[in-house]
Amino acid sequence: MALLQNLISLVILTDGTVALAKAHGSITTKDHRITDFPKMASVSSSQAVKSAMNKVNGQLVSIGLETENGYLVYAVEIVNPKTGLHEVNIDAGTAKIVSDHRKDRADSTLTKEHD
């Protein structure tokens, strides 16, 4: 049962229905401290930036390791002159894109999840 809980999660949609969402990430942060994150990542920060820049063309603003949905990701912030500020989350174990969050002009976050 614990394995199943690590692989899927429930998502309540705006219409009240419930859907299954697969977990995004390869390195769990459960039972780890933030200070452990750098040695847990098997992807370098430069690899994470390269993956993010393949998704969003622009200028690097910042990069850092953090947890998203219980998994270790690089949060890469990139500013694009046409589309604004993006936070592209990169799996710290595979360098795959987990999500791309873009701030619109009203500062609300638009999110696109990736498989």
MIGU-814628 format. One record per atom (N, C-alpha, C): residue number from 1; atom name; x negated, z, y. Coordinates in steps of 0.2 Angstrom, whole numbers, plus 2048, in hexadecimal, padded with zeros to 3 digits. Each point is the difference from the previous one (the first is absolute). Layout:
N
MARZA  drenlo  lumvex   xx   zz   yy
MARZA     NUM      CA    X    Z    Y
...
***
This chain:
115
MARZA  drenlo  lumvex   xx   zz   yy
MARZA       1       N  7FC  800  7FA
MARZA       1      CA  804  800  806
MARZA       1       C  7FC  800  806
MARZA       2       N  7FA  804  800
MARZA       2      CA  7FC  800  806
MARZA       2       C  7FD  7F9  802
MARZA       3       N  7FE  7FC  7FA
MARZA       3      CA  7FE  7FA  801
MARZA       3       C  805  7FB  804
MARZA       4       N  806  801  7FD
MARZA       4      CA  805  7FC  803
MARZA       4       C  801  802  808
MARZA       5       N  800  806  801
MARZA       5      CA  800  802  807
MARZA       5       C  7FB  7FD  805
MARZA       6       N  7FA  7FF  7FD
MARZA       6      CA  7FA  7FD  804
MARZA       6       C  801  7F9  801
MARZA       7       N  804  7FC  7FB
MARZA       7      CA  800  7F9  800
MARZA       7       C  806  7FD  805
MARZA       8       N  806  804  800
MARZA       8      CA  805  7FE  804
MARZA       8       C  803  805  804
MARZA       9       N  804  7FE  805
MARZA       9      CA  803  805  805
MARZA       9       C  807  7FD  802
MARZA      10       N  804  805  802
MARZA      10      CA  807  7FE  802
MARZA      10       C  800  7FE  807
MARZA      11       N  804  7FB  802
MARZA      11      CA  800  7FF  807
MARZA      11       C  808  7FF  802
MARZA      12       N  802  804  805
MARZA      12      CA  807  7FF  802
MARZA      12       C  800  7FB  805
MARZA      13       N  804  7FB  7FF
MARZA      13      CA  801  7FB  805
MARZA      13       C  805  801  806
MARZA      14       N  800  7FD  805
MARZA      14      CA  804  801  806
MARZA      14       C  808  800  7FE
MARZA      15       N  801  7FC  7FB
MARZA      15      CA  807  800  7FE
MARZA      15       C  802  805  7FB
MARZA      16       N  7FC  805  7FE
MARZA      16      CA  801  806  7FC
MARZA      16       C  7FE  7FE  7F9
MARZA      17       N  7FF  7FA  7FE
MARZA      17      CA  7FE  7FF  7F9
MARZA      17       C  7F9  803  7FF
MARZA      18       N  7FE  801  7F9
MARZA      18      CA  7FA  802  7FE
MARZA      18       C  7FC  7FA  7FC
MARZA      19       N  7FA  7FF  802
MARZA      19      CA  7FC  7FB  7FD
MARZA      19       C  7F9  803  7FD
MARZA      20       N  7FD  7FD  7FB
MARZA      20      CA  7FA  803  7FE
MARZA      20       C  7FB  7FC  804
MARZA      21       N  7FA  803  802
MARZA      21      CA  7FB  7FD  803
MARZA      21       C  7FA  802  7FC
MARZA      22       N  7FC  7FB  7FF
MARZA      22      CA  7F9  801  7FC
MARZA      22       C  7FB  803  805
MARZA      23       N  7FD  805  7FD
MARZA      23      CA  7FB  803  804
MARZA      23       C  7FA  7FB  803
MARZA      24       N  7FE  802  805
MARZA      24      CA  7FA  7FB  803
MARZA      24       C  7FA  804  801
MARZA      25       N  7FB  7FE  7FC
MARZA      25      CA  7FA  803  800
MARZA      25       C  7FD  801  7F9
MARZA      26       N  7F9  801  800
MARZA      26      CA  7FD  801  7FA
MARZA      26       C  7FC  806  7FF
MARZA      27       N  7FF  804  806
MARZA      27      CA  7FD  806  800
MARZA      27       C  804  806  802
MARZA      28       N  802  804  7FC
MARZA      28      CA  805  806  802
MARZA      28       C  7FC  805  804
MARZA      29       N  804  802  805
MARZA      29      CA  7FD  806  805
MARZA      29       C  802  807  7FE
MARZA      30       N  804  800  7FA
MARZA      30      CA  803  806  7FE
MARZA      30       C  7FA  805  7FE
MARZA      31       N  801  806  803
MARZA      31      CA  7FB  805  7FE
MARZA      31       C  7F9  7FF  803
MARZA      32       N  800  7FC  805
MARZA      32      CA  7F9  7FE  803
MARZA      32       C  801  802  808
MARZA      33       N  7FA  802  803
MARZA      33      CA  800  802  807
MARZA      33       C  7FE  7F9  804
MARZA      34       N  801  800  806
MARZA      34      CA  7FE  7FB  804
MARZA      34       C  7F8  7FF  800
MARZA      35       N  7FD  805  800
MARZA      35      CA  7F9  7FF  7FF
MARZA      35       C  7FD  7FD  7FA
MARZA      36       N  804  800  7FB
MARZA      36      CA  7FF  7FC  7FA
MARZA      36       C  800  7F8  800
MARZA      37       N  805  7FE  805
MARZA      37      CA  802  7F9  800
MARZA      37       C  7FA  7FB  800
MARZA      38       N  7FB  801  804
MARZA      38      CA  7FA  7FB  801
MARZA      38       C  7FD  7FF  7F9
MARZA      39       N  7FF  805  7FC
MARZA      39      CA  7FC  7FF  7F9
MARZA      39       C  805  7FE  7FB
MARZA      40       N  807  800  801
MARZA      40      CA  805  7FD  7FC
MARZA      40       C  801  7F9  800
MARZA      41       N  7FF  7FD  806
MARZA      41      CA  801  7F9  801
MARZA      41       C  7FA  7FC  7FD
MARZA      42       N  803  7FB  7FC
MARZA      42      CA  7FB  7FB  7FD
MARZA      42       C  7FF  7FA  804
MARZA      43       N  804  7FF  805
MARZA      43      CA  800  7FA  804
MARZA      43       C  7FC  803  807
MARZA      44       N  7FC  7FC  802
MARZA      44      CA  7FC  802  807
MARZA      44       C  805  7FE  806
MARZA      45       N  7FE  803  805
MARZA      45      CA  804  7FF  806
MARZA      45       C  7FF  7F9  803
MARZA      46       N  7FB  7FD  7FF
MARZA      46      CA  7FF  7F9  802
MARZA      46       C  804  7FB  7FB
MARZA      47       N  801  802  7FA
MARZA      47      CA  804  7FC  7FB
MARZA      47       C  808  801  803
MARZA      48       N  801  806  802
MARZA      48      CA  807  801  802
MARZA      48       C  802  7FC  806
MARZA      49       N  7FB  800  805
MARZA      49      CA  801  7FC  806
MARZA      49       C  800  7F9  7FF
MARZA      50       N  7FC  7FD  7FB
MARZA      50      CA  801  7F9  7FE
MARZA      50       C  807  7FF  7FE
MARZA      51       N  802  804  7FB
MARZA      51      CA  807  7FF  7FD
MARZA      51       C  805  800  806
MARZA      52       N  800  805  804
MARZA      52      CA  805  800  806
MARZA      52       C  7FF  7FA  805
MARZA      53       N  7FA  7FE  801
MARZA      53      CA  7FF  7FA  805
MARZA      53       C  803  7FA  7FD
MARZA      54       N  800  7FF  7F9
MARZA      54      CA  803  7FB  7FD
MARZA      54       C  808  7FF  801
MARZA      55       N  803  806  801
MARZA      55      CA  807  801  801
MARZA      55       C  801  7FF  807
MARZA      56       N  7FD  803  805
MARZA      56      CA  801  800  807
MARZA      56       C  7FA  7FE  803
MARZA      57       N  800  7FB  804
MARZA      57      CA  7FA  7FE  804
MARZA      57       C  800  803  807
MARZA      58       N  7FB  803  801
MARZA      58      CA  7FF  804  807
MARZA      58       C  7FA  804  800
MARZA      59       N  800  805  804
MARZA      59      CA  7FA  804  802
MARZA      59       C  801  807  7FC
MARZA      60       N  7FB  803  7FD
MARZA      60      CA  801  806  7FD
MARZA      60       C  800  806  805
MARZA      61       N  805  804  7FF
MARZA      61      CA  801  806  805
MARZA      61       C  7FD  806  7FC
MARZA      62       N  802  801  7FA
MARZA      62      CA  7FE  806  7FC
MARZA      62       C  801  7FF  7F9
MARZA      63       N  7FC  805  7FC
MARZA      63      CA  801  800  7F9
MARZA      63       C  7FF  807  7FE
MARZA      64       N  804  802  7FB
MARZA      64      CA  7FF  807  7FD
MARZA      64       C  804  800  7F9
MARZA      65       N  7FE  805  7FC
MARZA      65      CA  803  802  7FA
MARZA      65       C  805  805  801
MARZA      66       N  806  7FE  7FD
MARZA      66      CA  806  805  800
MARZA      66       C  804  7FF  7FA
MARZA      67       N  805  804  7FF
MARZA      67      CA  804  800  7FA
MARZA      67       C  807  7FC  802
MARZA      68       N  802  7FC  7FC
MARZA      68      CA  807  7FD  801
MARZA      68       C  804  800  7F9
MARZA      69       N  805  804  800
MARZA      69      CA  804  800  7FA
MARZA      69       C  7FC  803  7FB
MARZA      70       N  7FB  805  801
MARZA      70      CA  7FC  803  7FB
MARZA      70       C  7FA  7FC  7FE
MARZA      71       N  7FF  7FA  803
MARZA      71      CA  7FA  7FC  7FE
MARZA      71       C  7FB  7FF  806
MARZA      72       N  7FA  800  7FE
MARZA      72      CA  7FB  7FF  805
MARZA      72       C  7FF  7F9  803
MARZA      73       N  801  7FF  806
MARZA      73      CA  800  7F9  803
MARZA      73       C  7FB  801  807
MARZA      74       N  7FE  7FA  801
MARZA      74      CA  7FC  7FF  807
MARZA      74       C  806  7FE  805
MARZA      75       N  800  804  805
MARZA      75      CA  805  7FD  805
MARZA      75       C  7FC  7FD  805
MARZA      76       N  801  7F9  801
MARZA      76      CA  7FC  7FC  804
MARZA      76       C  804  7FE  806
MARZA      77       N  7FE  801  806
MARZA      77      CA  804  7FE  806
MARZA      77       C  7FD  7FA  803
MARZA      78       N  804  7FB  801
MARZA      78      CA  7FD  7FA  803
MARZA      78       C  805  7FE  806
MARZA      79       N  7FD  7FE  805
MARZA      79      CA  805  7FD  805
MARZA      79       C  7FF  7F9  801
MARZA      80       N  806  7FC  800
MARZA      80      CA  800  7F9  800
MARZA      80       C  804  7FE  807
MARZA      81       N  7FD  7FC  804
MARZA      81      CA  803  7FF  807
MARZA      81       C  807  7FD  800
MARZA      82       N  802  7FD  7FA
MARZA      82      CA  807  7FD  800
MARZA      82       C  805  805  7FD
MARZA      83       N  7FE  804  7FB
MARZA      83      CA  804  804  7FC
MARZA      83       C  7FF  808  801
MARZA      84       N  7FB  802  804
MARZA      84      CA  7FF  807  802
MARZA      84       C  7FC  803  7FB
MARZA      85       N  801  807  7FF
MARZA      85      CA  7FD  805  7FC
MARZA      85       C  802  800  7F9
MARZA      86       N  7FC  7FF  7FB
MARZA      86      CA  802  800  7F9
MARZA      86       C  7FC  806  7FD
MARZA      87       N  803  803  7FB
MARZA      87      CA  7FD  805  7FC
MARZA      87       C  801  7FD  7F9
MARZA      88       N  7FA  7FD  7FD
MARZA      88      CA  800  7FE  7F9
MARZA      88       C  7FD  805  7FC
MARZA      89       N  804  802  7FB
MARZA      89      CA  7FE  805  7FB
MARZA      89       C  7FD  7FC  7FA
MARZA      90       N  7FA  802  7FE
MARZA      90      CA  7FC  7FD  7FB
MARZA      90       C  7FF  805  7FA
MARZA      91       N  802  7FE  7FA
MARZA      91      CA  7FE  804  7FA
MARZA      91       C  7F9  802  800
MARZA      92       N  7FE  806  800
MARZA      92      CA  7F9  802  800
MARZA      92       C  7FC  7FF  7F9
MARZA      93       N  804  7FE  7FB
MARZA      93      CA  7FD  7FE  7F9
MARZA      93       C  800  7F9  7FF
MARZA      94       N  804  7FC  803
MARZA      94      CA  800  7F9  7FE
MARZA      94       C  7FF  7FB  806
MARZA      95       N  801  802  806
MARZA      95      CA  7FF  7FC  806
MARZA      95       C  807  7FC  801
MARZA      96       N  805  801  7FC
MARZA      96      CA  806  7FC  801
MARZA      96       C  804  803  806
MARZA      97       N  804  7FC  803
MARZA      97      CA  804  802  806
MARZA      97       C  806  804  7FD
MARZA      98       N  801  806  802
MARZA      98      CA  806  804  7FE
MARZA      98       C  806  7FF  805
MARZA      99       N  7FE  800  807
MARZA      99      CA  806  7FF  805
MARZA      99       C  7FD  7FE  806
MARZA     100       N  804  7FD  805
MARZA     100      CA  7FE  7FE  806
MARZA     100       C  805  803  805
MARZA     101       N  7FE  804  804
MARZA     101      CA  805  803  805
MARZA     101       C  7FE  7FD  807
MARZA     102       N  805  7FE  804
MARZA     102      CA  7FF  7FD  806
MARZA     102       C  804  803  805
MARZA     103       N  7FE  802  806
MARZA     103      CA  803  803  805
MARZA     103       C  803  7FB  805
MARZA     104       N  807  800  801
MARZA     104      CA  803  7FB  804
MARZA     104       C  7FF  803  808
MARZA     105       N  803  7FC  804
MARZA     105      CA  800  802  807
MARZA     105       C  803  807  802
MARZA     106       N  805  802  7FC
MARZA     106      CA  804  806  801
MARZA     106       C  7FC  806  7FC
MARZA     107       N  7FA  7FF  7FD
MARZA     107      CA  7FD  805  7FD
MARZA     107       C  803  802  7F9
MARZA     108       N  805  7FC  7FE
MARZA     108      CA  802  802  7F9
MARZA     108       C  7FC  7FC  7FB
MARZA     109       N  800  803  7FA
MARZA     109      CA  7FB  7FD  7FB
MARZA     109       C  804  7FB  7FC
MARZA     110       N  7FE  7FA  7FF
MARZA     110      CA  802  7FB  7FB
MARZA     110       C  7FC  800  7FA
MARZA     111       N  802  801  7FA
MARZA     111      CA  7FC  800  7FA
MARZA     111       C  802  7FB  7FB
MARZA     112       N  7FA  7FD  7FD
MARZA     112      CA  801  7FB  7FB
MARZA     112       C  7FC  803  7FA
MARZA     113       N  803  801  7FA
MARZA     113      CA  7FD  803  7FA
MARZA     113       C  7FD  7FA  7FD
MARZA     114       N  7FB  801  7FC
MARZA     114      CA  7FC  7FA  7FC
MARZA     114       C  800  803  7F9
MARZA     115       N  801  7FB  7FB
MARZA     115      CA  7FF  801  7F9
MARZA     115       C  7F9  800  7FE
***
